[in-house]
Amino acid sequence: MRRRGLSESISLRCVARLRFPAGLLLAPLLLLSGCAYVHFGRIPPTNDALEQQNFDLRMDKDILKQELAIARKEGDALRSTLDASANGADVATLTKRLAEAARDIGAMRVKVERASSGGNIRVAQGGAEIALLRRQLDVAQEGAASAQRDAEALRTENRDLRRQLDAQKDQNRALAAQVQGLSTDSARLRAAIADLNSELLAQKQARNQAEQAAAAARDQLHTVLAAAQANAAPVQPATSFGNLREGMVSGAAAMDGSSKAVVTVAPDGSASVMLRAHAPDRSTPASGSRTYVVQSGDTLESIAKKFYGTTERWNWIYAANNALLRDNRPLRPGMQLVIPDSPEAP
């Protein structure tokens, strides 16, 4: 029973001593594997050579512990053999027990060597994984830094675009105010133009009425002058058309064929008549009369200025060409006018 208990104790101790180093071998792998999360930030600076040396020392320590356990197991087996021989046990049985212990110790040494070599392999794999993770972490950090730079550039660009948008809005508001001011000015100008058009129309109507009145007065004067025969004594100037007609009617009987009349019509429509003796009859052209072909831009005043040297004699040209110019007919280029001789100066 004692031998059986010793064998079981040796087996349990061997198992216990084998489990302990295996746990130590798994611990570095768990530490190297990490938490499977990628952490952003700067990694504290480390010395890879010192870490590898420290890890090797820990592995040597575990191997020495396992060899110490094997030596203790050999000592326990030897002590058990000595105790059994002291008690008179069978030598063959003890030899068999020692052989079994030696086999167990050899198996334990093989396991220790395998564990040591496997640990080295796992350490190398763990180092490669760590290097790969570090490279991935560097790439991730560089990507994060690049993304942060891009985000900062986008924020800067957005700020610039926002400032440009605000400036464009201010410019649009200023343009809208200018357009509103121009619209107001345009409305004022349209109102002023409408007033000017109304005033111009009224002036045009008044001018037409005055021209019609002047034409009627000239026709009446021409009729009176053509039929008038008076002495050399001048007739008093008439201040209005009514007085002029009365004076002409009252003085017509005293006129003879040797008298002439000078008619002046003011711009306001008033006219005055001066009668002089030795005037030819204006109903027919005088023997010394000339003709003139109307050019573009000519007026009775300009023609009178050209032939008489003064614009006040236009009425003589009108009287000589009454058949062409009556009823307020305008001068037309190509029209042939009779130009009477210039009367004597008053």
Backbone torsions as a table, in degrees:
resi	resn	phi	psi	omega
1	MET	NA	-37.8	-179.4
2	ARG	-66.6	-39.1	178.6
3	ARG	-65.2	-40.8	178.7
4	ARG	-62.9	-40.4	179.2
5	GLY	-66.9	-37.4	177.8
6	LEU	-64.6	-41.9	179.1
7	SER	-62.9	-43.8	179.4
8	GLU	-64.8	-38.5	179.2
9	SER	-63.8	-42.1	178.9
10	ILE	-63.5	-42.2	-179.9
11	SER	-62.8	-44.8	-179.4
12	LEU	-63.2	-42.1	179.7
13	ARG	-65.1	-38.8	177.5
14	CYS	-61.4	-44.3	179.1
15	VAL	-62.9	-43.0	-179.5
16	ALA	-63.4	-42.0	-178.8
17	ARG	-70.8	-29.8	175.8
18	LEU	-71.5	-37.6	-179.1
19	ARG	-67.7	-35.3	-178.0
20	PHE	-63.4	-49.0	177.4
21	PRO	-64.7	-34.7	178.2
22	ALA	-60.6	-40.7	176.4
23	GLY	-62.8	-39.1	177.1
24	LEU	-65.2	-35.5	179.2
25	LEU	-70.3	-33.6	179.8
26	LEU	-75.5	-27.6	-177.5
27	ALA	-60.0	-46.9	178.4
28	PRO	-61.8	-35.3	179.1
29	LEU	-64.9	-38.9	177.3
30	LEU	-65.8	-38.9	178.5
31	LEU	-67.4	-36.5	-178.4
32	LEU	-75.5	-28.2	-176.4
33	SER	-68.2	-26.7	178.9
34	GLY	77.7	-171.5	-176.7
35	CYS	-101.0	8.8	177.8
36	ALA	70.1	12.3	176.1
37	TYR	-110.8	147.3	176.8
38	VAL	-97.9	117.1	-178.1
39	HIS	-97.9	131.9	177.4
40	PHE	-90.7	142.8	-179.1
41	GLY	136.4	171.3	-178.6
42	ARG	-80.4	130.8	178.0
43	ILE	-78.5	133.5	178.7
44	PRO	-59.3	140.0	179.8
45	PRO	-65.3	133.8	-179.7
46	THR	-130.1	164.1	177.0
47	ASN	-109.9	108.9	-177.0
48	ASP	-63.2	-36.6	-179.0
49	ALA	-64.4	-42.1	179.3
50	LEU	-66.9	-39.6	178.6
51	GLU	-62.9	-44.1	179.6
52	GLN	-63.6	-41.1	179.3
53	GLN	-64.4	-41.0	178.7
54	ASN	-64.5	-41.5	178.9
55	PHE	-64.8	-40.7	177.9
56	ASP	-62.4	-39.9	178.5
57	LEU	-63.7	-39.7	178.4
58	ARG	-64.7	-39.9	177.9
59	MET	-64.6	-42.0	176.9
60	ASP	-61.7	-37.4	178.6
61	LYS	-63.9	-43.1	179.2
62	ASP	-64.2	-41.1	179.4
63	ILE	-64.1	-42.6	178.1
64	LEU	-61.9	-37.9	177.3
65	LYS	-62.9	-41.9	179.6
66	GLN	-66.2	-41.0	176.8
67	GLU	-64.2	-37.0	176.2
68	LEU	-63.4	-38.3	177.9
69	ALA	-64.6	-39.0	178.3
70	ILE	-64.4	-43.1	179.1
71	ALA	-62.4	-39.0	177.9
72	ARG	-65.4	-38.0	178.9
73	LYS	-65.2	-38.5	177.1
74	GLU	-63.9	-41.1	177.8
75	GLY	-62.9	-40.7	178.6
76	ASP	-63.9	-39.1	179.4
77	ALA	-65.9	-40.3	178.6
78	LEU	-66.0	-40.6	178.6
79	ARG	-64.3	-39.3	178.5
80	SER	-63.5	-37.8	179.0
81	THR	-65.5	-43.0	178.4
82	LEU	-63.2	-41.9	179.1
83	ASP	-63.5	-39.4	-178.9
84	ALA	-68.8	-38.8	178.7
85	SER	-68.2	-33.6	177.3
86	ALA	-66.6	-30.1	-179.8
87	ASN	-88.6	1.4	176.8
88	GLY	83.7	31.7	-178.8
89	ALA	-74.8	164.8	-179.0
90	ASP	-71.0	132.7	-177.6
91	VAL	-67.0	-37.5	179.7
92	ALA	-62.6	-41.8	179.5
93	THR	-64.3	-42.9	-179.4
94	LEU	-64.7	-39.6	178.9
95	THR	-62.3	-41.3	177.9
96	LYS	-62.5	-41.5	179.4
97	ARG	-63.4	-41.8	-180.0
98	LEU	-65.0	-40.6	177.7
99	ALA	-61.4	-42.7	178.2
100	GLU	-62.5	-42.7	179.1
101	ALA	-63.3	-39.9	178.7
102	ALA	-63.5	-40.6	178.0
103	ARG	-62.9	-43.5	178.8
104	ASP	-60.7	-42.3	-180.0
105	ILE	-64.5	-40.9	177.7
106	GLY	-62.1	-42.3	178.1
107	ALA	-61.9	-40.4	179.4
108	MET	-63.9	-39.1	178.8
109	ARG	-64.8	-40.6	177.4
110	VAL	-61.0	-43.6	179.4
111	LYS	-62.9	-40.0	179.5
112	VAL	-63.0	-43.4	179.4
113	GLU	-63.8	-41.9	177.7
114	ARG	-62.1	-43.5	179.6
115	ALA	-62.1	-38.9	-179.7
116	SER	-65.2	-47.2	179.2
117	SER	-65.4	-41.8	177.3
118	GLY	-62.6	-37.3	177.5
119	GLY	-63.9	-39.9	178.1
120	ASN	-63.3	-41.8	178.4
121	ILE	-61.9	-44.8	-179.3
122	ARG	-66.3	-34.9	177.0
123	VAL	-63.8	-43.0	178.0
124	ALA	-62.1	-43.9	177.8
125	GLN	-62.5	-41.5	178.7
126	GLY	-63.5	-38.7	177.0
127	GLY	-63.6	-40.7	177.5
128	ALA	-63.5	-41.4	178.3
129	GLU	-63.9	-39.5	178.6
130	ILE	-63.1	-44.1	178.5
131	ALA	-61.1	-42.1	178.4
132	LEU	-63.3	-42.9	178.8
133	LEU	-64.0	-38.7	178.4
134	ARG	-64.4	-42.2	177.4
135	ARG	-62.2	-44.2	177.6
136	GLN	-61.7	-38.9	178.9
137	LEU	-65.9	-40.0	177.0
138	ASP	-62.2	-43.5	178.1
139	VAL	-62.0	-42.4	179.6
140	ALA	-64.7	-41.5	178.0
141	GLN	-64.1	-41.4	177.7
142	GLU	-64.0	-40.7	176.7
143	GLY	-63.3	-40.6	178.7
144	ALA	-65.3	-41.7	178.1
145	ALA	-63.6	-41.7	178.1
146	SER	-63.7	-42.0	178.0
147	ALA	-63.6	-38.1	178.3
148	GLN	-66.1	-40.5	177.0
149	ARG	-64.2	-42.0	178.0
150	ASP	-62.7	-41.1	179.3
151	ALA	-64.0	-40.2	178.3
152	GLU	-65.6	-40.4	177.1
153	ALA	-63.0	-40.7	178.0
154	LEU	-65.1	-40.1	177.7
155	ARG	-63.6	-41.2	177.6
156	THR	-63.4	-43.8	178.8
157	GLU	-63.5	-38.9	178.2
158	ASN	-64.5	-39.1	177.7
159	ARG	-64.1	-41.9	178.1
160	ASP	-63.4	-43.7	178.8
161	LEU	-63.6	-36.6	178.8
162	ARG	-66.8	-39.9	176.9
163	ARG	-64.8	-41.9	177.4
164	GLN	-62.5	-39.2	179.2
165	LEU	-64.6	-42.3	178.2
166	ASP	-63.0	-42.0	178.6
167	ALA	-63.9	-40.6	178.3
168	GLN	-65.4	-37.8	177.2
169	LYS	-63.9	-43.3	177.9
170	ASP	-61.3	-42.5	178.7
171	GLN	-63.9	-39.8	178.4
172	ASN	-64.6	-40.0	177.8
173	ARG	-64.2	-40.8	178.2
174	ALA	-63.7	-42.3	177.9
175	LEU	-64.1	-38.9	178.2
176	ALA	-63.0	-40.1	177.7
177	ALA	-64.5	-40.9	177.6
178	GLN	-63.6	-41.9	178.6
179	VAL	-62.7	-40.3	178.5
180	GLN	-63.2	-42.8	177.7
181	GLY	-63.6	-41.6	177.8
182	LEU	-64.4	-36.8	177.9
183	SER	-63.8	-41.7	178.2
184	THR	-63.7	-45.9	178.4
185	ASP	-62.1	-39.1	179.3
186	SER	-63.6	-40.5	178.1
187	ALA	-63.3	-41.1	178.2
188	ARG	-64.0	-42.2	179.2
189	LEU	-63.7	-40.4	178.0
190	ARG	-62.6	-40.1	178.3
191	ALA	-65.0	-42.1	178.9
192	ALA	-64.5	-41.0	178.4
193	ILE	-63.7	-39.8	177.6
194	ALA	-62.2	-41.5	177.7
195	ASP	-63.9	-42.7	179.1
196	LEU	-64.2	-39.5	177.8
197	ASN	-63.2	-41.5	178.1
198	SER	-62.8	-44.4	179.4
199	GLU	-64.8	-40.8	179.2
200	LEU	-64.0	-40.6	178.1
201	LEU	-63.4	-41.0	178.5
202	ALA	-64.5	-42.2	177.7
203	GLN	-64.2	-38.8	179.0
204	LYS	-64.2	-42.6	178.0
205	GLN	-63.3	-42.4	178.6
206	ALA	-64.1	-38.8	178.4
207	ARG	-64.9	-42.1	178.0
208	ASN	-61.6	-42.9	178.4
209	GLN	-62.8	-42.3	179.3
210	ALA	-65.3	-40.5	178.6
211	GLU	-64.8	-40.3	177.5
212	GLN	-63.4	-42.4	178.7
213	ALA	-64.7	-41.1	178.9
214	ALA	-65.1	-40.2	178.5
215	ALA	-63.2	-42.5	178.0
216	ALA	-62.7	-41.0	179.4
217	ALA	-65.5	-39.9	179.2
218	ARG	-64.5	-39.9	177.6
219	ASP	-61.1	-44.7	179.1
220	GLN	-63.8	-42.0	179.2
221	LEU	-63.3	-41.1	179.3
222	HIS	-62.6	-42.7	178.6
223	THR	-61.7	-44.7	-179.2
224	VAL	-66.2	-44.4	-178.0
225	LEU	-66.1	-36.8	179.9
226	ALA	-65.0	-33.2	-178.2
227	ALA	-96.5	-5.8	-172.5
228	ALA	-78.6	137.4	172.2
229	GLN	-135.6	113.2	-174.9
230	ALA	-137.1	168.4	175.8
231	ASN	-74.0	-179.1	-179.2
232	ALA	-74.4	-14.3	-178.4
233	ALA	-67.0	130.9	-178.9
234	PRO	-71.3	148.4	176.1
235	VAL	-91.3	142.2	179.3
236	GLN	-61.3	138.6	178.7
237	PRO	-60.1	141.3	177.7
238	ALA	-93.3	138.5	-177.9
239	THR	-94.5	-9.7	179.6
240	SER	-149.4	165.9	180.0
241	PHE	-64.7	-37.2	179.9
242	GLY	-64.1	-48.1	178.2
243	ASN	-64.6	-35.9	179.9
244	LEU	-63.0	-44.6	179.6
245	ARG	-64.7	-41.7	179.1
246	GLU	-62.3	-41.7	179.7
247	GLY	-66.4	-37.1	179.7
248	MET	-67.1	-42.3	-179.8
249	VAL	-65.6	-41.5	-178.4
250	SER	-72.4	-29.3	-178.2
251	GLY	-95.3	-3.7	-177.1
252	ALA	-66.4	-35.7	-177.7
253	ALA	-68.0	-28.8	-177.3
254	ALA	-86.1	-8.0	-178.0
255	MET	-82.9	148.0	172.6
256	ASP	-123.3	-179.6	-174.4
257	GLY	-70.6	-13.2	-177.7
258	SER	-90.6	3.1	-178.1
259	SER	-95.7	156.5	175.6
260	LYS	-134.0	157.0	-178.0
261	ALA	-125.5	141.6	174.7
262	VAL	-114.1	121.2	-175.9
263	VAL	-110.2	132.0	175.4
264	THR	-123.6	123.1	179.7
265	VAL	-109.9	121.5	179.2
266	ALA	-78.0	161.3	178.6
267	PRO	-60.9	-26.8	-179.6
268	ASP	-81.0	3.1	177.2
269	GLY	100.8	-12.9	178.9
270	SER	-76.1	154.3	-177.1
271	ALA	-138.5	156.7	176.0
272	SER	-136.9	147.7	-176.0
273	VAL	-126.7	131.4	173.9
274	MET	-122.7	125.1	-179.3
275	LEU	-100.6	135.6	178.2
276	ARG	-132.4	153.0	-178.7
277	ALA	-79.1	166.0	176.3
278	HIS	62.2	33.0	175.6
279	ALA	-95.3	135.6	177.4
280	PRO	-70.3	160.7	178.4
281	ASP	-69.1	123.6	-174.9
282	ARG	-82.6	-3.3	178.8
283	SER	-72.6	-24.2	178.0
284	THR	-126.7	148.0	-179.5
285	PRO	-64.9	147.7	176.9
286	ALA	-70.2	164.6	-177.0
287	SER	-66.1	-28.4	-179.2
288	GLY	-94.6	18.4	-178.0
289	SER	-69.8	151.5	177.1
290	ARG	-117.8	169.9	176.6
291	THR	-120.5	152.6	-178.8
292	TYR	-142.1	133.7	177.9
293	VAL	-91.6	122.6	-176.9
294	VAL	-65.6	132.2	175.8
295	GLN	-103.5	167.3	179.6
296	SER	-65.4	130.1	179.6
297	GLY	91.9	-2.4	180.0
298	ASP	-74.8	149.6	171.7
299	THR	-132.6	166.4	177.9
300	LEU	-60.8	-37.9	179.7
301	GLU	-64.8	-44.4	-178.9
302	SER	-66.8	-36.0	177.9
303	ILE	-67.5	-41.4	177.7
304	ALA	-63.2	-39.6	177.7
305	LYS	-62.9	-36.4	-177.6
306	LYS	-69.6	-40.0	-174.4
307	PHE	-96.6	-32.6	-174.7
308	TYR	-106.6	-14.4	-178.0
309	GLY	83.3	2.9	178.4
310	THR	-149.2	150.1	-179.8
311	THR	-84.2	-6.7	-175.7
312	GLU	-76.9	-8.8	-177.4
313	ARG	-98.1	16.6	-179.9
314	TRP	-63.2	-27.5	-177.0
315	ASN	-67.8	-26.3	176.0
316	TRP	-66.8	-40.5	177.9
317	ILE	-66.4	-39.0	179.2
318	TYR	-64.9	-42.5	-179.2
319	ALA	-66.1	-36.7	-179.2
320	ALA	-72.9	-22.2	-178.3
321	ASN	-122.1	40.4	-176.7
322	ASN	-64.5	-31.7	-179.2
323	ALA	-64.5	-28.9	-179.6
324	LEU	-89.9	-28.9	-169.8
325	LEU	-110.4	-1.1	-178.4
326	ARG	-66.7	165.7	-177.1
327	ASP	59.8	34.0	174.8
328	ASN	59.6	38.7	177.9
329	ARG	-77.3	137.1	-177.3
330	PRO	-82.0	162.2	173.3
331	LEU	-73.9	139.7	178.9
332	ARG	-124.8	140.4	178.0
333	PRO	-57.7	136.2	-178.3
334	GLY	95.6	-12.7	178.9
335	MET	-69.1	135.6	-178.8
336	GLN	-99.8	119.4	-177.3
337	LEU	-109.4	148.0	174.3
338	VAL	-89.2	125.9	179.8
339	ILE	-107.9	107.0	179.5
340	PRO	-72.2	163.6	177.8
341	ASP	-65.1	150.5	-179.4
342	SER	-69.2	130.6	177.9
343	PRO	-71.3	167.0	179.0
344	GLU	-68.8	149.8	178.6
345	ALA	-65.6	144.6	-179.1
346	PRO	-68.3	NA	NA
